[in-house]
């Protein structure tokens, strides 16, 4: 199944979802730099730094992670990643990461990116998906809850944000088959609501 697709958001914006490429360095850097400071503060790495963005591309080239971007008029507006352990007892588990530009939140793009990441996970033989976030990353937490992820644990004061403050870490989990069913139900509900209101 191709990871490249064109989708239409709730506001009729046309978006291209595709694998990240090596020539996305500048676009990816610009995307992360444009994020509000309060959102960047809670990301795992300082992605506003060019060398960190370069490292992310190297990890993709090395096969350690698969990355997708959503593009509107040539600009990246969302970034998603699927990371799978290459060996060991977590070979069947994938970790998802997803961030959407503020102006594109609430328009269904996060859900569509998650669907594209599910496609990657299915193609890679993944059975379980996890996400790890701080509680303050409310938009991402809400997306994954709607998608059917369930909270497995809260590790108190486990991570530090970019300001050095300790934060809790939420671990959420879902079986891929169950998540697909939840996603299809969510999309069906949206479509029914849209028909009823048109």
C-alpha contacts under 8 A as a table, 3 or more apart, distances in Angstrom:
res1	aa1	res2	aa2	distance
1	X	119	X	7.47
1	X	123	X	7.79
2	X	5	X	7.47
3	X	17	X	7.46
3	X	18	X	5.76
3	X	19	X	6.43
3	X	116	X	6.60
3	X	119	X	7.43
3	X	120	X	7.22
4	X	16	X	7.26
4	X	17	X	5.54
4	X	18	X	4.19
4	X	19	X	6.74
5	X	16	X	5.91
5	X	17	X	5.33
5	X	18	X	6.51
6	X	14	X	6.92
6	X	15	X	5.67
6	X	16	X	4.50
6	X	17	X	6.16
7	X	14	X	5.88
7	X	15	X	5.32
7	X	16	X	6.40
7	X	17	X	7.47
7	X	112	X	7.90
8	X	11	X	7.93
8	X	12	X	5.51
8	X	13	X	5.61
8	X	14	X	4.73
8	X	15	X	6.23
9	X	12	X	5.09
9	X	13	X	5.25
9	X	14	X	6.56
9	X	15	X	7.42
9	X	107	X	5.82
9	X	108	X	5.97
9	X	109	X	6.49
10	X	13	X	7.37
10	X	107	X	5.23
10	X	108	X	6.39
11	X	107	X	6.69
14	X	72	X	6.91
15	X	70	X	6.32
15	X	71	X	5.67
15	X	72	X	5.24
16	X	70	X	5.54
16	X	71	X	5.10
16	X	72	X	6.64
17	X	68	X	6.82
17	X	69	X	5.74
17	X	70	X	4.39
17	X	71	X	6.38
17	X	113	X	7.37
17	X	116	X	7.89
18	X	68	X	5.53
18	X	69	X	5.69
18	X	70	X	6.58
19	X	66	X	7.68
19	X	67	X	5.84
19	X	68	X	4.31
19	X	69	X	6.15
20	X	24	X	6.52
20	X	67	X	5.51
20	X	68	X	5.08
20	X	69	X	5.66
21	X	24	X	5.42
21	X	57	X	7.91
22	X	25	X	6.46
22	X	57	X	6.42
23	X	26	X	7.47
24	X	27	X	5.17
24	X	28	X	5.76
25	X	28	X	5.30
25	X	29	X	6.09
25	X	53	X	6.82
25	X	54	X	6.75
25	X	57	X	7.57
26	X	29	X	5.09
26	X	30	X	6.08
27	X	30	X	5.09
27	X	31	X	6.15
27	X	75	X	6.44
27	X	76	X	6.15
28	X	31	X	5.03
28	X	32	X	6.36
28	X	53	X	7.13
28	X	76	X	6.55
29	X	32	X	5.39
29	X	33	X	6.10
29	X	47	X	7.35
29	X	48	X	6.32
29	X	49	X	7.55
29	X	50	X	6.31
29	X	53	X	6.27
30	X	33	X	5.12
30	X	34	X	6.09
31	X	34	X	5.31
31	X	35	X	6.70
31	X	75	X	7.73
31	X	76	X	5.94
31	X	77	X	6.62
31	X	78	X	7.92
31	X	101	X	7.74
32	X	35	X	5.31
32	X	40	X	7.67
32	X	47	X	6.04
32	X	48	X	5.39
33	X	36	X	7.99
33	X	47	X	7.61
33	X	48	X	4.84
35	X	39	X	6.51
35	X	40	X	6.47
35	X	101	X	6.60
35	X	102	X	7.50
36	X	39	X	5.43
36	X	40	X	6.47
37	X	40	X	5.06
37	X	41	X	5.99
38	X	41	X	5.33
38	X	42	X	7.31
39	X	42	X	5.87
39	X	43	X	7.12
39	X	137	X	7.53
40	X	43	X	5.35
40	X	46	X	7.20
40	X	47	X	7.58
40	X	48	X	7.87
41	X	46	X	7.92
41	X	161	X	5.79
41	X	162	X	4.95
41	X	163	X	6.92
42	X	134	X	7.04
42	X	136	X	7.83
42	X	137	X	7.23
42	X	161	X	5.24
42	X	162	X	6.64
43	X	46	X	7.02
43	X	47	X	7.84
43	X	161	X	7.43
43	X	162	X	7.93
44	X	161	X	7.84
45	X	52	X	7.45
46	X	49	X	5.93
46	X	52	X	6.76
46	X	162	X	7.49
47	X	50	X	7.27
47	X	52	X	5.62
47	X	53	X	5.89
48	X	52	X	7.56
48	X	53	X	7.57
49	X	52	X	5.44
49	X	53	X	6.64
50	X	53	X	5.14
50	X	54	X	6.24
51	X	54	X	4.95
51	X	55	X	6.18
52	X	55	X	4.97
52	X	56	X	6.29
53	X	56	X	5.06
53	X	57	X	6.49
54	X	57	X	5.18
54	X	58	X	6.35
55	X	58	X	4.98
55	X	59	X	6.21
56	X	59	X	5.18
56	X	60	X	6.45
57	X	60	X	5.09
57	X	61	X	6.29
58	X	61	X	4.97
58	X	62	X	6.09
59	X	62	X	5.06
59	X	63	X	6.40
59	X	64	X	5.38
59	X	65	X	6.16
60	X	63	X	5.17
60	X	64	X	5.80
60	X	65	X	5.01
60	X	66	X	5.82
60	X	67	X	6.93
61	X	64	X	7.65
62	X	65	X	7.90
63	X	66	X	7.10
64	X	83	X	6.54
64	X	84	X	7.08
64	X	85	X	7.74
64	X	86	X	7.56
65	X	81	X	6.73
65	X	82	X	5.76
65	X	83	X	4.51
65	X	84	X	6.72
66	X	81	X	5.63
66	X	82	X	5.20
66	X	83	X	6.44
66	X	120	X	7.96
67	X	79	X	7.31
67	X	80	X	5.67
67	X	81	X	4.35
67	X	82	X	6.43
68	X	79	X	5.92
68	X	80	X	5.07
68	X	81	X	6.21
68	X	113	X	7.91
68	X	117	X	7.69
69	X	76	X	6.35
69	X	77	X	7.42
69	X	78	X	5.60
69	X	79	X	4.65
69	X	80	X	6.27
70	X	76	X	5.63
70	X	77	X	5.57
70	X	78	X	4.96
70	X	79	X	6.55
70	X	113	X	7.62
71	X	74	X	5.83
71	X	75	X	5.27
71	X	76	X	4.45
71	X	77	X	5.76
71	X	78	X	7.37
72	X	75	X	5.32
72	X	76	X	6.50
72	X	77	X	6.76
76	X	79	X	7.57
77	X	100	X	6.20
77	X	101	X	5.29
77	X	104	X	7.16
78	X	98	X	7.50
78	X	99	X	5.70
78	X	100	X	4.26
78	X	101	X	5.87
78	X	109	X	8.00
78	X	110	X	7.96
79	X	98	X	5.80
79	X	99	X	5.45
79	X	100	X	6.54
80	X	96	X	7.32
80	X	97	X	5.51
80	X	98	X	4.29
80	X	99	X	6.47
80	X	113	X	6.84
80	X	114	X	7.81
80	X	117	X	7.28
81	X	95	X	7.93
81	X	96	X	5.66
81	X	97	X	5.07
81	X	98	X	6.46
81	X	117	X	7.22
82	X	94	X	6.26
82	X	95	X	5.63
82	X	96	X	4.84
82	X	97	X	6.69
82	X	117	X	6.60
82	X	120	X	7.57
82	X	121	X	7.21
83	X	94	X	5.52
83	X	95	X	5.13
83	X	96	X	6.63
84	X	90	X	7.87
84	X	91	X	6.59
84	X	92	X	7.75
84	X	93	X	6.32
84	X	94	X	4.63
84	X	95	X	6.52
85	X	88	X	7.23
85	X	90	X	5.98
85	X	91	X	5.20
85	X	93	X	7.29
85	X	94	X	7.33
86	X	91	X	6.06
87	X	90	X	7.04
87	X	91	X	5.39
88	X	91	X	5.90
89	X	92	X	7.73
90	X	93	X	5.21
91	X	94	X	7.85
91	X	126	X	7.64
92	X	125	X	6.85
92	X	126	X	4.77
92	X	127	X	5.39
92	X	128	X	6.40
93	X	126	X	5.66
93	X	127	X	6.15
93	X	128	X	4.78
93	X	129	X	5.67
93	X	130	X	7.39
94	X	121	X	6.95
94	X	126	X	6.19
94	X	127	X	7.90
94	X	128	X	6.31
94	X	129	X	4.85
94	X	130	X	6.37
95	X	129	X	5.61
95	X	130	X	4.86
95	X	131	X	5.66
96	X	117	X	7.60
96	X	129	X	6.88
96	X	130	X	6.30
96	X	131	X	5.39
97	X	131	X	6.63
97	X	132	X	7.96
98	X	110	X	7.54
98	X	113	X	7.82
98	X	114	X	7.72
98	X	140	X	7.28
99	X	110	X	7.67
99	X	140	X	7.23
100	X	104	X	6.45
100	X	105	X	6.19
100	X	109	X	7.52
100	X	110	X	6.49
101	X	104	X	5.47
101	X	105	X	6.53
102	X	105	X	5.27
104	X	107	X	5.96
104	X	109	X	6.80
105	X	108	X	7.19
105	X	109	X	6.86
105	X	110	X	7.09
105	X	139	X	7.91
106	X	109	X	7.50
106	X	110	X	7.98
107	X	110	X	7.88
108	X	111	X	5.36
108	X	112	X	6.38
109	X	112	X	5.04
109	X	113	X	6.05
110	X	113	X	5.14
110	X	114	X	6.13
110	X	143	X	6.85
111	X	114	X	5.02
111	X	115	X	6.24
111	X	143	X	6.94
111	X	147	X	7.69
112	X	115	X	5.01
112	X	116	X	6.36
113	X	116	X	5.07
113	X	117	X	6.25
114	X	117	X	5.00
114	X	118	X	6.15
115	X	118	X	4.98
115	X	119	X	6.38
115	X	183	X	7.71
116	X	119	X	5.06
116	X	120	X	6.55
117	X	120	X	5.03
117	X	121	X	6.21
118	X	121	X	4.93
118	X	122	X	6.03
118	X	176	X	7.45
118	X	180	X	7.71
119	X	122	X	5.16
119	X	123	X	6.21
120	X	123	X	5.16
120	X	124	X	6.24
121	X	124	X	5.08
121	X	125	X	6.38
121	X	126	X	5.17
121	X	127	X	7.95
122	X	125	X	5.27
122	X	126	X	5.70
122	X	127	X	7.65
122	X	176	X	7.59
123	X	126	X	7.62
126	X	129	X	7.47
126	X	176	X	7.30
127	X	175	X	5.92
127	X	176	X	5.36
127	X	177	X	7.58
128	X	173	X	7.21
128	X	174	X	5.84
128	X	175	X	4.43
128	X	176	X	5.43
129	X	173	X	5.71
129	X	174	X	5.43
129	X	175	X	6.23
129	X	176	X	6.46
130	X	149	X	7.95
130	X	171	X	6.94
130	X	172	X	5.50
130	X	173	X	4.35
130	X	174	X	6.52
131	X	171	X	5.91
131	X	172	X	5.25
131	X	173	X	6.52
132	X	169	X	6.61
132	X	170	X	5.57
132	X	171	X	4.68
132	X	172	X	6.41
133	X	137	X	6.59
133	X	140	X	7.93
133	X	141	X	7.31
133	X	169	X	5.64
133	X	170	X	5.23
133	X	171	X	6.78
134	X	137	X	5.64
134	X	167	X	6.62
134	X	168	X	5.81
134	X	169	X	4.81
134	X	170	X	5.80
135	X	138	X	6.31
135	X	141	X	7.31
135	X	168	X	6.80
135	X	169	X	6.98
135	X	170	X	6.56
137	X	140	X	5.73
137	X	141	X	6.23
138	X	141	X	5.02
138	X	142	X	6.03
139	X	142	X	5.24
139	X	143	X	6.31
140	X	143	X	5.12
140	X	144	X	6.32
141	X	144	X	5.39
141	X	145	X	6.16
142	X	145	X	5.13
142	X	146	X	6.17
143	X	146	X	5.27
143	X	147	X	6.26
144	X	147	X	4.87
144	X	148	X	6.45
144	X	149	X	5.53
145	X	148	X	5.24
145	X	149	X	5.16
145	X	150	X	6.64
146	X	149	X	7.45
146	X	186	X	7.65
147	X	179	X	6.45
147	X	182	X	5.99
147	X	183	X	5.57
147	X	186	X	7.47
148	X	174	X	6.92
148	X	178	X	7.71
148	X	179	X	5.71
148	X	182	X	5.74
148	X	183	X	7.49
149	X	172	X	5.77
149	X	173	X	5.21
149	X	174	X	4.94
149	X	179	X	7.20
150	X	172	X	5.27
150	X	173	X	5.47
150	X	174	X	6.42
151	X	154	X	7.93
151	X	170	X	7.09
151	X	171	X	6.01
151	X	172	X	4.26
151	X	173	X	6.44
152	X	170	X	7.79
152	X	171	X	5.65
152	X	172	X	5.33
152	X	173	X	6.44
153	X	170	X	6.01
153	X	171	X	5.26
153	X	172	X	7.17
154	X	168	X	6.57
154	X	169	X	5.61
154	X	170	X	4.64
154	X	171	X	6.31
155	X	158	X	5.57
155	X	168	X	5.55
155	X	169	X	5.08
155	X	170	X	6.54
156	X	167	X	6.93
156	X	168	X	4.38
156	X	169	X	6.50
157	X	160	X	7.67
157	X	166	X	5.00
157	X	167	X	4.68
157	X	168	X	4.62
157	X	169	X	7.33
158	X	166	X	6.70
158	X	167	X	6.18
158	X	168	X	5.56
158	X	169	X	6.06
159	X	166	X	5.57
159	X	167	X	5.38
159	X	168	X	6.52
159	X	169	X	6.61
160	X	163	X	7.53
160	X	164	X	5.24
160	X	165	X	5.23
160	X	166	X	4.34
160	X	167	X	5.74
161	X	164	X	5.32
161	X	165	X	5.57
161	X	166	X	6.51
161	X	167	X	6.81
162	X	165	X	7.51
174	X	178	X	6.96
174	X	179	X	6.22
175	X	178	X	5.33
175	X	179	X	6.07
176	X	179	X	5.00
176	X	180	X	6.15
177	X	180	X	5.17
177	X	181	X	6.45
178	X	181	X	5.18
178	X	182	X	6.29
179	X	182	X	5.02
179	X	183	X	6.03
180	X	183	X	5.05
180	X	184	X	6.17
181	X	184	X	5.19
181	X	185	X	6.20
182	X	185	X	5.08
182	X	186	X	6.11
183	X	186	X	5.03
183	X	187	X	6.21
184	X	187	X	5.19
184	X	188	X	6.07
185	X	188	X	5.06
185	X	189	X	6.12
186	X	189	X	5.14
186	X	190	X	6.27
187	X	190	X	5.04
187	X	191	X	6.16
188	X	191	X	5.09
188	X	192	X	6.15
189	X	192	X	5.17
189	X	193	X	6.13
190	X	193	X	5.12
190	X	194	X	6.07
191	X	194	X	5.01
191	X	195	X	6.20
192	X	195	X	5.14
192	X	196	X	6.17
193	X	196	X	5.08
193	X	197	X	6.24
194	X	197	X	5.29
194	X	198	X	6.15
195	X	198	X	5.36
